[in-house]
Amino acid sequence: MNFPFEPYKIKVVEPIRCTTREERCRLLHEAGYNLFQLPADGVTIDLLTDSGTSAMSDSQWAGLMVGDESYAGSRSFYRFEAAVRSLCGYRHVVPTHQGRAAEHLLFSALVKPGMCVPNNMHFDTTRANIEYREAEALDLVVKEAYDPHCELPFKGNMDVGRLEATIERVGPDRVPFVLITITNNSGGGQPVSMANIRVTRQLLNRYRIPLFFDACRFAENCWFIKEREPGYADVPVREIARSLFSLGDGCLMSAKKDGLANIGGFVSLNDAAWARAITNHLILVEGFPTYGGLAGRDLEAMARGLEEVLDEGYLRFRVGQVRYLADLLERGGVPILKPIGGHAVYLNAKEFLPHLPQFQFPAQALAVALYREYGIRGVEIGSVMFGTRDPHTEQSTHPNLELVRLAIPRRVYTNSHLMYVAESVIDLLQRRDSIGGLLLTYEAPQLRHFTARFEEAALAETSVHSAGIAVLPR
Ligand code: F0G
């Protein structure tokens, strides 16, 4: 057997609603061809995100019942705090309702206008929260990360040479901290090696710059370290995680991923003064420090999730299931980003739809077609998410990669659901010439991908390359 089977039995089921193509065409039109705007009821297999979409275990559901809803000093908080401390080893634990709230709190305390925050690669909310503070969010991942064919075991690694050059260029005083995102979501769910983190740490020690992890998918990253990095095959994942966190000064966490919870997050760190500043701000915007915008039962679910996620049988299956989908797609000739990441398979839209120019948003067009034909929802990670348009000159910029991420929710879909997904994508590949591009008709000033609206470009226009102006006149 090539792939591990699901290491759980199914105790509760949720029906999946099937839709017709006609209904999906109508829903797409109403949604302005933005899959974030679709009603989830109209989606058959939802691979939009692995965030907040996990199936909780029987133990987590039982935990909800014993959640302590006291405003102050909740028993569930202390359980949660102990779980985070034993995982990360940092002194202070500040609960937040999700990852971006943790970002907002940490950045409010440490990031000032004109500063620069390097990361291997910022996620969209991380970048937006830094830019919101009028600072620069720099991506310094190794250059191979931008080559969808290059197979490196740790393609999420920080380019330490460029990091050093950046610190020298801007001056250490303007770098409040460095982030490392594990795994690198925006770059294909690629892991970062322990060796790379250690070298980064040594460099930052020289400049006295703190190191934080964006740790949403820490367990998947640690599993890759166990599988791929020499010397770790026999080390328990929990110990790998402990060593990894010990190289940092703190972390930001969206527990909606490797916390196996539907909501929740935290900041954990060693510095008492920063913890105090964050806690005071938390009281203003999130809630009292022993619940941080969450119900006591959510803290209980997170505490249990953070332990379950380190189960090696679970992790072997988790990473194996993503690889299973990728293998089926590759056998069908589908161009995908290599190597396979921890939480998602990324379709390479530039190669899938070579007839579409980037200004017609090939990755968005592919995601739309996948939904229209089969009811499968993925997410665009390309020009819509990371492109920009200057409102004065109307000139657009586009990122290197045009990807459609098929994110696999944790413990939700079986391998046969993924077989349906693979068959659908392979079928679409045969008919790719019929897929037309899209034109942007509305965008918000920040995080435009959530609310952007599009119109279908006529197929005939599709092969006409223009000066890169992608937006319809308003
Ligand atoms: N950092 C990374 C690397 C993420 O992937 C996310 C969320 C966040 C921070 C923010 O966390 O959603 O709890 O506020 N990623 C989700 C995704 C939304 O679909 O990849 P949040």
Boltz pocket constraint, residues with backbone or C-beta under 6 A from the ligand:
constraints:
  - pocket:
      binder: B
      contacts: [[A, 48], [A, 49], [A, 50], [A, 51], [A, 97], [A, 98], [A, 99], [A, 100], [A, 101], [A, 123], [A, 125], [A, 126], [A, 181], [A, 183], [A, 185], [A, 214], [A, 216], [A, 254], [A, 255], [A, 256], [A, 264], [A, 265]]
      max_distance: 6.0
